Amino acid sequence: MSISRLQSSTRIFGLCLVSICWLPLGYTTRLSAQDVPQKGITEARSPAEQKLAEEKRLASEEAALKRKPELLAFAEKHDPQLRTLLEMLETKRPKQFRQALANLARDAERLSGLEARDPERHDLELRQWKNNQRVQILSAKLTLQANSPEVKDELKKLLARRTELRQESLQLELRRARERVTKLEEQTSKLGKPSENELEQQVEQILARAKKAGSGAPSTPKADAGSPSKRDQR
């Protein structure tokens, strides 16, 4: 490999490293274009709020550092190139590495929770997550290789795949919504109109509970027969 090509590769990797730092790794998993906040619209935060946010950020980074072997293994399993980038980032830009590792920790926790409670959704979002990693890396490469038809073609395929995965996600939500509607319709049809006898039984049950609650009320305490009365104490 020539020196110029090696330098170019190093620059590309450096740009990739920056891209995985400043954009949370799963940021675009469920976002469409209209969901992304508009530029220039920011919320002013008080010094106390800024301090609290900074403390939370540092705490999340410290927690992620304690899980570094686990998180690097997660990256190796699902996206080996991501692990390579993270290891380079740890050496060259420690501060950005902490931020990237904290982002990875959030994504890993979210995906892990989905795997336990919703395997179908987990499989879909994991595929979306992997696709988004490739989009970020190729976007960084394309910045330096704007005239590379190979990079452009691969990026187009990944963007098309992202749309397909988004559609698959919406179809899953639509199918589950229809299933819920079907169950509600079944419950509604089974409920029907109560008969006069059923209403009478419900009234009797309410009265019985009210009577039982009333009989359990504490009565006025009586004077102890073994203790002297106020008159006797005079």
N, C-alpha and C positions, 0 to 999 in steps of 0.2 A: 504494500500500500504506500502510495506517495505521501510526502509530508503535507502537501496541500490538501489531499483527500482526508488524511488523518485529522488535520486541523478543522476541516469542514465537519467531519463526524463529531468531533469534540464539541463544536459550537451547537450542532443539532441536539446532542444530548443535553447540553447545558440549557438550551431553550426548553427542551422537554421537561427538565427538572423544574424550571420556573413554572411551567404550565401546571404541573401536578401539585405545586405548592399553593398557588393562588386560587385555583378552582377546586372546590371540594370534589372528591373523587366520584361521588354519586350524585352530583348536583343536578344533572339533566335527566336523571332516571325517570321522573314523573312530570317534568316540566315541558310544556310546549312553548312556542315562541311568545304567545300572548301572556304566559305566566311570568316571564322574566321581568323584574322591576325595571322601569325606565331609568335611563341615566339622568343624573342631576337631581333625582328625587331622594333626598336623605332626611333622616329624622335627627334633629338636634338632640344631643344627650347631655345631661348635666354632668359635672365632674364626678359626682358620686356614682352615676350610672356607668360612666366610662371606667372608673376604678373597679366597679363590680364586674364589668365585662372582661377587663384585663385579668382579674383574679380568676375568673372562670376559665379563661383561655389558658392561663398558666397551669391551672389545676388539671385541665383536660390533657395538656401536653405531658405533664408529669405522669399522669395515669397511663398514657399511651406508651411512654418510655419504659415503664415497668413491664409492659406487655410486648416489648419490641420483638423478642424471638417468635412469639405467637403470631404477631401481625406480619412479620416478614415471611413466615411459613404460609400464612394465608395468601399473601401476594404471590409467592412462589407456586402455590397450588393453582391459583386461578389466572395469574398473569405474570409469568416469569420475567418478562421485560420490565414490569413495574418494580419488581424486587431489585433488579439491576440498577434502575434509576434511583431508587431510594438509597441504596448503598453508596452510589456515587454522590448523592446529595448529602448524606451524612458526613462524608469526608470534605466536600467542597463548601457546603453551606449549611452548617449545623442548625442555625435558627430556622431556616426554611424546612429542614428535615423534620424538626419537631412539629411544625405546623402540618406538614404532609402526613406524618405518622398519626397525628390526632385526627385528621380527616379520615384516614384509613380505618382507624379504630371505630369511628362513628358508623362508617359503612359496614364494617365487619359485624358490629353489634346488631345493626338493623337487619342484616341478612341472616344472622344467626337466630334472631328472634322469629323471623319469618319461617325459617326452616323448621322450627319446633311447632309453630301453631298453624302454618299455612304452607305446606310443601309445594303446592301448585304455584302460588304467588312467588315463593322463594325461587323456584326454578326460572320463572320468567324474569324476575328482577335481577337475578345473578347474570343472566344473559344480557340484559340491558347494561348492567354495570361493566361487564367485560367489553361490550361494544363501545361504551363511552370512553374507556381507557384508550382504546385504539384511536378513536376520533381525536382525543386531546393530543396524543403523541404525533399523529400524522399532521394535525393542524400546525403543530410546532415545526415539523419538518418542512411543511409547505411554505412556511414563512421564509425559510432560507433557500428552498428549492422551488421557487414559484414556477419555473419553466419545466418542471419534471412531470411528464405525462403519466408516468407510473404512479407517482404519489397522488396526483390528482384523481386518477381512475380508482385507486384503492380507497381514497377518501370518499369519493362519490358512492362507492359500494357500501361503505360503512354508514354513510348518512341515509342511504336508502334502507339499509337494514334497521337503522334506528327508527325510522318511520314505521316499518313493518312490526317491530317490537312494540311500539306505542299503540298501534292498531290492535295487536294481540292483547295488550293490557286492557284496552277499552272493551274489547269483545268479552274478555273474562269478566269484567265488571258488569257488562250488560247481561251476560248469561246468569250471573248470580242475582242480579236485580230481578230478572224474570222469574227465577226460582222462588225468590222471596214473595213476589206478587202472587204466584200460584199458591203458595202456602197460605197467604192471607185470605185469598179467595176461598180456599177450602175451609178455613176456620170460620169465615163469615157464613158460608152455606150451612155448616154444621150447627152453628149457634142458633139460627132460626128465631122464631118468636116464642117466648115462654108461655106455657099453658096456665090456666087459672089455678090449677092444682099446684104447679111449680111455684107460682107467686105466693100462694098461701103457705107453702112449706118454708119459703124464704122468710116470710114475715114471722112465722112461728120460731124459726131459728134466731132471728134478731131479738125477739122478745125473751127467748130463753137465755140468751147471752146477757141481755140487760138485767134480767132478774138475778142471774148468778152474780153479776158484778155488784148489784145492789146489796145482796145478802152478805157479801164479803166486806162491806164497809165497817170500820171500827165503831163499836157502840160506846156510849158514855160510861166511863169507868165508875164502878160502884165502890163505896167505902169498904175497906177491909174489916170484916167482923171482929177480927182479933185486935184491931188497933182502936184506941180511944177516940171518941168523937170530940169535936171542938167544944161541945157543951161540957163533956166530962173533964176536959183539960182546964176549964175555967176555975 
